[in-house]
Amino acid sequence: MLDTWTLLIIDDCAADRKIYRRYLLKDPHQSYQILEADCAEEALALCQKMRFDVILLDFCLPDMSGLELFDQMQQEILEASVPVIMLTGRGDEEIAVQAMKRGALDYLVKQHLTQDVLQLTVRNAIKQSCLQAQLYKTQERQRLIATTALRIRQSLNLEQILNTAVAEVQQLLKCDRVMVYQFAPDTDGKIVASSVEPCYTVALCDRVETLEEAGQRKERGIITHPPCTLHPASLPLLPNTQSPIPYIYELGLCNCVNLKEQFNTKANLVVPINLSNNGNPTPKLWGLLIAHHNSGERQWQTDDAQMLNEVSVQLAIAIQQAELLAQTQASLAKEKQLNTFKSQIIATVSHEYRTPLTSILAAASTLVKHSQQLDESKQHRFLGIIEQKARYMSKLVDNMLLVNQFELEKPKFQPIQLDLLQFFADLIEQERETVGDRHELIFQITGNNRDFWGDRGLLQQIFTNLISNAIKYSPDGGTVEFHLIGKESQVIFYIKDQGIGIPIADQKNLFQSFSRGSNVDTIPGTGLGLAIAKACVELHGGDITLSSQVGQGTKVTVSLPKIFPTAQLFPSST
């Protein structure tokens, strides 16, 4: 089937117009829709109403010359790609030169005009016009793509990149809406950027409903207008284009966007946004770049699809650059945090080790030099000092190593089924053996504490750090209470002391490493105990809170779920 081209004959001679029409309609290679005008005024009116593919223009017209009409049409009406062929009854080369200089595509003398010559001239004019139009469109698209790519890459902020991209593409395609849809790891996702024509009214959604969600909604009898349902068959085929949608199918994507149902759109154009995949030949599907049109008939062209695909490539590069920058910034921030942490460790160790080392050296030196002059009780006292300070230093090293492990990567959570009554009773008894006469440890149990799964080592860290803090920060002695309360799905325990308490201004930072109350005075400590306890509680999926008043003591409460989901992976028992 031949393409039909629209042609306008402007000539004041009806006989000549009839000849031209007959010649052209006999052309076996082209099909024409021919309109006629016998004067410049009528020709201008026709050109204002419709677009012509070719114009045959007679040099001599009753109301103005053909050159004058040509100049006026170029200034007011004609597009640069519409070819004009000048006709005259005289073989005047000067007129021919003037016409060609003004932009006429060709020049024919009526006396020498034959059927073959006219057919060939018009066909060549159409061919050349198409080539020029295609070249112009390609150049314009490349210029616009370059401009868009430049604007996209002027920012490394991902949100700004996406918003810039959809706005630029909407302007390039002159469509109702352009958006970027980002897939999430579970194949569900949402619209992360959108540009809508101001006059285009539609209920916008920010995510796409999965097939499973759509099925559940229908089972419940909910008939409200859904978000976009993901299904590959719902993407319409695009007429007269080399559709980019098959690229998505080739990636094996089983969920796509049902834009036609969601937005009631008449034409959709979709291309994938593919990121390089660490040398893997199969790209990583990051999302979709989508253009759709609803405010009138829209036949997408191959150039539209190619342009959208080129923008998606530029967008993928910009996204990867933004993600790389974010990763680099995160790495730098982590490195800075670790460097700060290492500096704090060095400062803490150098400070906290100095005092116990001095005491150990003094006690050891006294025993070496004066052991014979010291009675047995004094020797035991000096040995006790050495043991106490050595234990403190050992505990300090353990805490440093544990906090360092938490900072670098979380330790493995290995829950087992625990008898909490026996577990905490043993720990309380160990503390009673080391605590002085000034402190009294009270252990109270209520509720059902069976069927608890927890990590023995982490749970011991929680208890040891909280109970040692309660004792240490009660320098005048008093009772330290440990209450264990069993609930149906969780256990709660709290440790309460009668110590110095914590100023309210300091309480918000106490669960951070190296944070201590401003009223600790000369009481030794590193500020790591509560940070370690909090990290261990969070690994259990629990919560830890603190309440305190200066001079009245402190209460730290821990709540832990009885059965952590990952406990099913470790079906061992005590």
ABEGO torsion letter per residue (X at the ends): XBBBBBBBBBBABAAAAAAAAAAAAABAABBBBBBBBABAAAAAAAAAABBBABBBBBABBAABBAAAAAAAAAAAABBAABBBBBBBABBBAAAAAAAAAAGBABBBBAAABBAAAAAAAAAAAAAAAAAAAAAAAAAAAAAAAAAAAAAAAABABAAAAAAAAAAAAAAAAGBABBBBBBBBAAGBBBBABBBBBAABBBBBBABBBBAAAAAAAAAAGBABBBBBBBBAAABBBBBGBBBAAAAAAAAGBABBBBAAAAAGBABBBBBBBBBBBGGBABBBBAEBBBBBBAAEBBBBBAAAAAAAAAAAAAAAAAAAAAAAAAAAAAAAAAAAAAAAAAAAAAAAAAAAAAAAAAAAAAAAAAAAAAAAABBAAAAAAAAAAAAAAAAAAAAAAAAAAAAAAAAABBBBBBBBBBBAAAAAAAAAAAAAAABBAABBBBBBBBEBABGBBBBAAAAAAAAAAAAAAAAAABAAEEBBBBBBBBBAABBBBBBBBABAEBBAAAAAAAABBGBBBAAAEABBEAGAAAAAAAAAAAAAGBBBBBBBBBGAEBBBBBBBBABBAAAAABABBX
